[in-house]
Amino acid sequence: MNRITSAGLAVAVVLSTGSASARAETVDHYGAMVDRRASFEECVACHDGTIAKDVAYCRENCSFRTPHPVMRRYPPPGREAAYRPVESLREAGIELVDGMVVCISCHNLNNPPPHHLAVDPAASSLCMTCHMQ
């Protein structure tokens, strides 16, 4: 099965399963109808470098010069004082899933390309939405 068919099946499965369909909000994402609140696995089905930009770096350690890693607990255990309260993230438009930073924490497909950022990136406001410094 080719990658496009595989990715299409991943989206179809998400939209046809009971729990996912309850949260599904499909949007046009570069010609494909996808769930705006897709999981990391669903995003990587296309963002693996064969269909869309590879996001393998999202699974690695974060630095100021690289994109943020996902599938991390928020706030990191033992470092709560360095992070803003979860309530303020929600107010700003940052979504956590089961207390974890995921793709949709920083990206909202309802927002304009190229990066569909959940928060305006001007003056590092995206970073400062979560990080105290």
N, C-alpha and C positions, 0 to 999 in steps of 0.2 A: 504494500500500500504506500502511495507516495505521501509526502509531508503535507500537501494541501488537503488531501482527503483525510489524513489523520487529524489535522487541525480542525477540519469541518466536523468530523465525528466528535471530537472533544467538545466543541461548542454545542452540538446537537444533544449530547449526553447531558450536559449541564442544563440545558433548557428543558429536557424531558424528565429529569428526576424530580421527585416531589419536593424535596427540601430546597434544592437549588432554584426551582421555578418560582418558589415563593419569594425569593429575593431577586430574581432575574429582572434586569432592566436592560433590554437590548439597545445597543447604539451602533451606528455605522462607524466602523474603525478601519479607515483606508480600504473600503470596499467589502469588508466582511462584517456581518452582524454578530456582535459579541456581547457578552454580559458585562455591563459596566462595573460590576462588583466581582469580577472573575477572581478565582484563586491564583496563587503563584503558579501552580501546575498548569492551569488553563492559559495563563499569559505566556509561559515558557513553551507551550505547544507550538506557538508561532515565533516567539522571540528567542529562537535558538540559533539564529544565524542563517537558516536556510530559507525562511520566508520573510522574516523581519529581523531587525538589528538584534544581535546576540546580547543577552543580558546576564551572561554567566557571572560577571563581576558583582551582581547583586547578591550573590551568595557568599561573597568574601568579606574581609574586614573593611570597614569604612575608613576613609580618610577625607580630608577637606577637598582633595583634588579628584576624588572618584565618586561615582554614584553610591548611594546608601545601600547597605545590605538589608535583605528582608528575612522574614521568618525569625525575628528576634523579639524577645519579651520587652514590653515597654511598661515602665522604665526598667533598665537593666537592674537585676537584683543587687542590692548594696550600693547603688548609685542614684537612688531616688532624688537626692538633694540637687543633683546636676540637671534634672529634667523638670519640665513644666507639668502641672497636674493634667490628668487625662481629660477632665472637663474642659480645660482651655483648648485642648487639641480639637475636640468635637466642635466647639464654637468656631474655630478657625477653618474647619472643613477637612481635618485630618481624620481618617477612619482607621481604627484598629480592629482586627478580627481576632476574637478570643484573646485579647490582651497582647496581640503580636503586631509588629510592624510588617506590613505586607505591601504588595505592589500598589494597591489602591490607597495606601496611607499617603503616598506622595503624588499619585496620578489619578486624575478624575477625567474619564473619557468624555464627559460633558463639556470640559474646558478645551480651549483651542490648542491645535498642534503648534509646535512640533512635539512638545513633551507632555501636554495635557496636565500640567502641574496643578495640584489641588490648591496651592497657595501661591500668590504672586511671588516670583523669585527675586524681585527687586530688593536690594540691600540685604541679601541673605535671609529674607523673611521666612522662607520655607524652612531653613535650618533652625532659625530661632523660634519657630513655632513650638518645637519640642526641646531643643537644647537651650540651657540657660546662658551659655557662653560659647 
